Amino acid sequence: MKELVEVIAKALVDNPDEVVVTEKQEGKGITLELHVAQSDMGKVIGKQGRIAKAIRSVVKAASFNEDQKVDVEIV
């Protein structure tokens, strides 16, 4: 899942070198924290959060087969 979020985020931003995804295990679920450059924050979130919602939807669909709850937080 971490690689999936990283690939999506790097495709969206102007500074792909500053994209960092950290993974935190929380019981039965996983939280992925996406860190991007301050200037790229709007590109990852999108208008009214549409791109952020789309990223979360893709990750949720990909994690369905693994029986884990995966949350994506943009930091």
N, CA, C and O atoms as a GROMACS GRO file, in nm:
protein
  300
    1MET      N    1   0.081  -0.119   0.000
    1MET     CA    2   0.000   0.000   0.000
    1MET      C    3   0.086   0.127   0.000
    1MET      O    4   0.054   0.226  -0.065
    2LYS      N    5   0.195   0.120   0.074
    2LYS     CA    6   0.284   0.235   0.084
    2LYS      C    7   0.335   0.277  -0.053
    2LYS      O    8   0.340   0.396  -0.084
    3GLU      N    9   0.374   0.179  -0.133
    3GLU     CA   10   0.427   0.208  -0.267
    3GLU      C   11   0.320   0.267  -0.357
    3GLU      O   12   0.348   0.355  -0.438
    4LEU      N   13   0.197   0.220  -0.342
    4LEU     CA   14   0.086   0.270  -0.423
    4LEU      C   15   0.063   0.419  -0.396
    4LEU      O   16   0.050   0.497  -0.491
    5VAL      N   17   0.058   0.458  -0.271
    5VAL     CA   18   0.038   0.598  -0.236
    5VAL      C   19   0.155   0.682  -0.285
    5VAL      O   20   0.136   0.794  -0.333
    6GLU      N   21   0.274   0.628  -0.272
    6GLU     CA   22   0.394   0.700  -0.315
    6GLU      C   23   0.393   0.726  -0.466
    6GLU      O   24   0.425   0.836  -0.510
    7VAL      N   25   0.356   0.626  -0.544
    7VAL     CA   26   0.352   0.641  -0.690
    7VAL      C   27   0.246   0.743  -0.731
    7VAL      O   28   0.271   0.826  -0.818
    8ILE      N   29   0.130   0.736  -0.670
    8ILE     CA   30   0.023   0.831  -0.703
    8ILE      C   31   0.065   0.973  -0.669
    8ILE      O   32   0.047   1.065  -0.749
    9ALA      N   33   0.121   0.992  -0.550
    9ALA     CA   34   0.158   1.126  -0.506
    9ALA      C   35   0.270   1.184  -0.592
    9ALA      O   36   0.267   1.302  -0.627
   10LYS      N   37   0.369   1.101  -0.627
   10LYS     CA   38   0.480   1.150  -0.709
   10LYS      C   39   0.433   1.193  -0.847
   10LYS      O   40   0.493   1.282  -0.908
   11ALA      N   41   0.327   1.131  -0.898
   11ALA     CA   42   0.273   1.168  -1.029
   11ALA      C   43   0.200   1.302  -1.024
   11ALA      O   44   0.185   1.369  -1.126
   12LEU      N   45   0.154   1.341  -0.906
   12LEU     CA   46   0.074   1.463  -0.893
   12LEU      C   47   0.156   1.589  -0.865
   12LEU      O   48   0.117   1.698  -0.905
   13VAL      N   49   0.269   1.576  -0.797
   13VAL     CA   50   0.341   1.692  -0.744
   13VAL      C   51   0.452   1.741  -0.837
   13VAL      O   52   0.493   1.671  -0.930
   14ASP      N   53   0.500   1.864  -0.810
   14ASP     CA   54   0.612   1.921  -0.885
   14ASP      C   55   0.746   1.877  -0.828
   14ASP      O   56   0.845   1.874  -0.901
   15ASN      N   57   0.750   1.843  -0.699
   15ASN     CA   58   0.873   1.802  -0.632
   15ASN      C   59   0.861   1.656  -0.585
   15ASN      O   60   0.838   1.632  -0.467
   16PRO      N   61   0.875   1.560  -0.676
   16PRO     CA   62   0.857   1.420  -0.637
   16PRO      C   63   0.963   1.369  -0.539
   16PRO      O   64   0.942   1.268  -0.472
   17ASP      N   65   1.077   1.438  -0.532
   17ASP     CA   66   1.183   1.395  -0.438
   17ASP      C   67   1.143   1.418  -0.294
   17ASP      O   68   1.198   1.355  -0.204
   18GLU      N   69   1.048   1.507  -0.269
   18GLU     CA   70   1.008   1.540  -0.132
   18GLU      C   71   0.887   1.460  -0.084
   18GLU      O   72   0.836   1.485   0.025
   19VAL      N   73   0.841   1.366  -0.164
   19VAL     CA   74   0.729   1.281  -0.124
   19VAL      C   75   0.780   1.170  -0.033
   19VAL      O   76   0.869   1.094  -0.070
   20VAL      N   77   0.722   1.162   0.087
   20VAL     CA   78   0.760   1.059   0.184
   20VAL      C   79   0.631   0.998   0.240
   20VAL      O   80   0.540   1.069   0.281
   21VAL      N   81   0.626   0.866   0.240
   21VAL     CA   82   0.511   0.796   0.295
   21VAL      C   83   0.561   0.710   0.411
   21VAL      O   84   0.650   0.627   0.395
   22THR      N   85   0.502   0.733   0.529
   22THR     CA   86   0.538   0.652   0.646
   22THR      C   87   0.418   0.565   0.683
   22THR      O   88   0.303   0.605   0.667
   23GLU      N   89   0.448   0.448   0.733
   23GLU     CA   90   0.345   0.350   0.767
   23GLU      C   91   0.344   0.326   0.916
   23GLU      O   92   0.448   0.301   0.977
   24LYS      N   93   0.225   0.334   0.976
   24LYS     CA   94   0.211   0.307   1.119
   24LYS      C   95   0.109   0.196   1.138
   24LYS      O   96  -0.004   0.205   1.088
   25GLN      N   97   0.148   0.093   1.211
   25GLN     CA   98   0.059  -0.019   1.239
   25GLN      C   99  -0.022   0.014   1.364
   25GLN      O  100   0.034   0.048   1.469
   26GLU      N  101  -0.154   0.005   1.352
   26GLU     CA  102  -0.241   0.036   1.466
   26GLU      C  103  -0.342  -0.077   1.482
   26GLU      O  104  -0.450  -0.073   1.424
   27GLY      N  105  -0.306  -0.176   1.560
   27GLY     CA  106  -0.395  -0.290   1.580
   27GLY      C  107  -0.418  -0.365   1.452
   27GLY      O  108  -0.324  -0.420   1.394
   28LYS      N  109  -0.543  -0.368   1.406
   28LYS     CA  110  -0.576  -0.440   1.283
   28LYS      C  111  -0.564  -0.350   1.160
   28LYS      O  112  -0.572  -0.398   1.047
   29GLY      N  113  -0.546  -0.219   1.182
   29GLY     CA  114  -0.540  -0.126   1.071
   29GLY      C  115  -0.402  -0.066   1.052
   29GLY      O  116  -0.314  -0.078   1.137
   30ILE      N  117  -0.386   0.000   0.938
   30ILE     CA  118  -0.261   0.066   0.904
   30ILE      C  119  -0.293   0.211   0.870
   30ILE      O  120  -0.392   0.239   0.802
   31THR      N  121  -0.210   0.302   0.917
   31THR     CA  122  -0.223   0.442   0.880
   31THR      C  123  -0.102   0.481   0.796
   31THR      O  124   0.012   0.464   0.839
   32LEU      N  125  -0.128   0.533   0.678
   32LEU     CA  126  -0.022   0.581   0.591
   32LEU      C  127  -0.022   0.733   0.596
   32LEU      O  128  -0.123   0.798   0.566
   33GLU      N  129   0.092   0.790   0.633
   33GLU     CA  130   0.105   0.936   0.640
   33GLU      C  131   0.181   0.983   0.517
   33GLU      O  132   0.293   0.940   0.492
   34LEU      N  133   0.120   1.072   0.441
   34LEU     CA  134   0.178   1.124   0.319
   34LEU      C  135   0.233   1.263   0.346
   34LEU      O  136   0.158   1.354   0.383
   35HIS      N  137   0.364   1.279   0.328
   35HIS     CA  138   0.430   1.408   0.347
   35HIS      C  139   0.474   1.459   0.210
   35HIS      O  140   0.543   1.388   0.137
   36VAL      N  141   0.434   1.582   0.176
   36VAL     CA  142   0.476   1.644   0.050
   36VAL      C  143   0.527   1.784   0.081
   36VAL      O  144   0.510   1.835   0.192
   37ALA      N  145   0.589   1.846  -0.018
   37ALA     CA  146   0.637   1.984  -0.002
   37ALA      C  147   0.517   2.076   0.019
   37ALA      O  148   0.408   2.050  -0.030
   38GLN      N  149   0.539   2.183   0.093
   38GLN     CA  150   0.431   2.277   0.123
   38GLN      C  151   0.367   2.332  -0.004
   38GLN      O  152   0.246   2.351  -0.009
   39SER      N  153   0.448   2.357  -0.107
   39SER     CA  154   0.395   2.412  -0.232
   39SER      C  155   0.310   2.311  -0.309
   39SER      O  156   0.231   2.350  -0.395
   40ASP      N  157   0.326   2.183  -0.281
   40ASP     CA  158   0.251   2.078  -0.350
   40ASP      C  159   0.127   2.031  -0.273
   40ASP      O  160   0.055   1.944  -0.322
   41MET      N  161   0.103   2.086  -0.157
   41MET     CA  162  -0.007   2.041  -0.073
   41MET      C  163  -0.142   2.054  -0.145
   41MET      O  164  -0.225   1.964  -0.137
   42GLY      N  165  -0.163   2.164  -0.214
   42GLY     CA  166  -0.289   2.186  -0.285
   42GLY      C  167  -0.311   2.087  -0.397
   42GLY      O  168  -0.425   2.049  -0.426
   43LYS      N  169  -0.205   2.045  -0.461
   43LYS     CA  170  -0.216   1.949  -0.571
   43LYS      C  171  -0.256   1.811  -0.521
   43LYS      O  172  -0.325   1.737  -0.590
   44VAL      N  173  -0.213   1.777  -0.402
   44VAL     CA  174  -0.245   1.645  -0.346
   44VAL      C  175  -0.386   1.644  -0.287
   44VAL      O  176  -0.455   1.542  -0.292
   45ILE      N  177  -0.427   1.757  -0.231
   45ILE     CA  178  -0.560   1.764  -0.172
   45ILE      C  179  -0.667   1.789  -0.278
   45ILE      O  180  -0.772   1.725  -0.277
   46GLY      N  181  -0.641   1.881  -0.370
   46GLY     CA  182  -0.736   1.910  -0.477
   46GLY      C  183  -0.848   2.000  -0.431
   46GLY      O  184  -0.862   2.029  -0.312
   47LYS      N  185  -0.928   2.044  -0.527
   47LYS     CA  186  -1.042   2.131  -0.496
   47LYS      C  187  -1.144   2.054  -0.414
   47LYS      O  188  -1.188   1.946  -0.453
   48GLN      N  189  -1.180   2.110  -0.301
   48GLN     CA  190  -1.275   2.051  -0.207
   48GLN      C  191  -1.235   1.910  -0.166
   48GLN      O  192  -1.321   1.829  -0.130
   49GLY      N  193  -1.105   1.879  -0.170
   49GLY     CA  194  -1.055   1.751  -0.124
   49GLY      C  195  -1.082   1.634  -0.217
   49GLY      O  196  -1.076   1.519  -0.176
   50ARG      N  197  -1.113   1.664  -0.343
   50ARG     CA  198  -1.150   1.556  -0.436
   50ARG      C  199  -1.035   1.460  -0.465
   50ARG      O  200  -1.056   1.339  -0.472
   51ILE      N  201  -0.915   1.512  -0.482
   51ILE     CA  202  -0.802   1.424  -0.513
   51ILE      C  203  -0.766   1.340  -0.391
   51ILE      O  204  -0.734   1.222  -0.404
   52ALA      N  205  -0.772   1.401  -0.272
   52ALA     CA  206  -0.744   1.326  -0.149
   52ALA      C  207  -0.846   1.213  -0.132
   52ALA      O  208  -0.809   1.102  -0.094
   53LYS      N  209  -0.972   1.241  -0.160
   53LYS     CA  210  -1.076   1.138  -0.152
   53LYS      C  211  -1.051   1.026  -0.253
   53LYS      O  212  -1.071   0.909  -0.223
   54ALA      N  213  -1.006   1.064  -0.373
   54ALA     CA  214  -0.978   0.964  -0.476
   54ALA      C  215  -0.862   0.874  -0.436
   54ALA      O  216  -0.866   0.753  -0.457
   55ILE      N  217  -0.758   0.934  -0.377
   55ILE     CA  218  -0.644   0.855  -0.330
   55ILE      C  219  -0.690   0.757  -0.223
   55ILE      O  220  -0.652   0.640  -0.225
   56ARG      N  221  -0.771   0.804  -0.130
   56ARG     CA  222  -0.822   0.717  -0.023
   56ARG      C  223  -0.908   0.604  -0.080
   56ARG      O  224  -0.901   0.491  -0.032
   57SER      N  225  -0.988   0.635  -0.182
   57SER     CA  226  -1.074   0.532  -0.243
   57SER      C  227  -0.991   0.424  -0.312
   57SER      O  228  -1.023   0.306  -0.300
   58VAL      N  229  -0.888   0.463  -0.382
   58VAL     CA  230  -0.801   0.366  -0.451
   58VAL      C  231  -0.731   0.277  -0.349
   58VAL      O  232  -0.724   0.155  -0.368
   59VAL      N  233  -0.681   0.336  -0.242
   59VAL     CA  234  -0.612   0.258  -0.138
   59VAL      C  235  -0.710   0.164  -0.068
   59VAL      O  236  -0.675   0.050  -0.037
   60LYS      N  237  -0.830   0.212  -0.042
   60LYS     CA  238  -0.931   0.128   0.022
   60LYS      C  239  -0.966   0.009  -0.066
   60LYS      O  240  -0.980  -0.103  -0.016
   61ALA      N  241  -0.981   0.032  -0.196
   61ALA     CA  242  -1.011  -0.077  -0.288
   61ALA      C  243  -0.895  -0.176  -0.296
   61ALA      O  244  -0.917  -0.297  -0.303
   62ALA      N  245  -0.773  -0.127  -0.296
   62ALA     CA  246  -0.656  -0.214  -0.304
   62ALA      C  247  -0.637  -0.294  -0.176
   62ALA      O  248  -0.586  -0.406  -0.180
   63SER      N  249  -0.677  -0.238  -0.063
   63SER     CA  250  -0.658  -0.308   0.065
   63SER      C  251  -0.770  -0.404   0.096
   63SER      O  252  -0.762  -0.479   0.194
   64PHE      N  253  -0.874  -0.405   0.016
   64PHE     CA  254  -0.989  -0.491   0.041
   64PHE      C  255  -0.951  -0.638   0.044
   64PHE      O  256  -1.005  -0.714   0.125
   65ASN      N  257  -0.859  -0.680  -0.042
   65ASN     CA  258  -0.818  -0.820  -0.049
   65ASN      C  259  -0.730  -0.862   0.068
   65ASN      O  260  -0.717  -0.982   0.095
   66GLU      N  261  -0.671  -0.767   0.138
   66GLU     CA  262  -0.578  -0.800   0.245
   66GLU      C  263  -0.642  -0.802   0.383
   66GLU      O  264  -0.574  -0.825   0.483
   67ASP      N  265  -0.772  -0.778   0.391
   67ASP     CA  266  -0.845  -0.776   0.519
   67ASP      C  267  -0.783  -0.683   0.621
   67ASP      O  268  -0.775  -0.716   0.739
   68GLN      N  269  -0.739  -0.568   0.576
   68GLN     CA  270  -0.685  -0.467   0.666
   68GLN      C  271  -0.751  -0.334   0.635
   68GLN      O  272  -0.785  -0.305   0.521
   69LYS      N  273  -0.768  -0.255   0.739
   69LYS     CA  274  -0.822  -0.121   0.720
   69LYS      C  275  -0.703  -0.027   0.702
   69LYS      O  276  -0.616  -0.019   0.790
   70VAL      N  277  -0.698   0.043   0.592
   70VAL     CA  278  -0.588   0.133   0.562
   70VAL      C  279  -0.642   0.275   0.552
   70VAL      O  280  -0.733   0.303   0.474
   71ASP      N  281  -0.587   0.365   0.633
   71ASP     CA  282  -0.623   0.507   0.630
   71ASP      C  283  -0.507   0.585   0.572
   71ASP      O  284  -0.391   0.552   0.594
   72VAL      N  285  -0.538   0.689   0.496
   72VAL     CA  286  -0.435   0.776   0.439
   72VAL      C  287  -0.454   0.914   0.498
   72VAL      O  288  -0.561   0.974   0.487
   73GLU      N  289  -0.348   0.965   0.560
   73GLU     CA  290  -0.348   1.100   0.617
   73GLU      C  291  -0.246   1.184   0.542
   73GLU      O  292  -0.132   1.142   0.522
   74ILE      N  293  -0.288   1.304   0.503
   74ILE     CA  294  -0.197   1.396   0.436
   74ILE      C  295  -0.146   1.494   0.540
   74ILE      O  296  -0.223   1.570   0.598
   75VAL      N  297  -0.016   1.491   0.562
   75VAL     CA  298   0.045   1.572   0.667
   75VAL      C  299   0.118   1.688   0.607
   75VAL      O  300   0.176   1.769   0.679
   0.00000   0.00000   0.00000
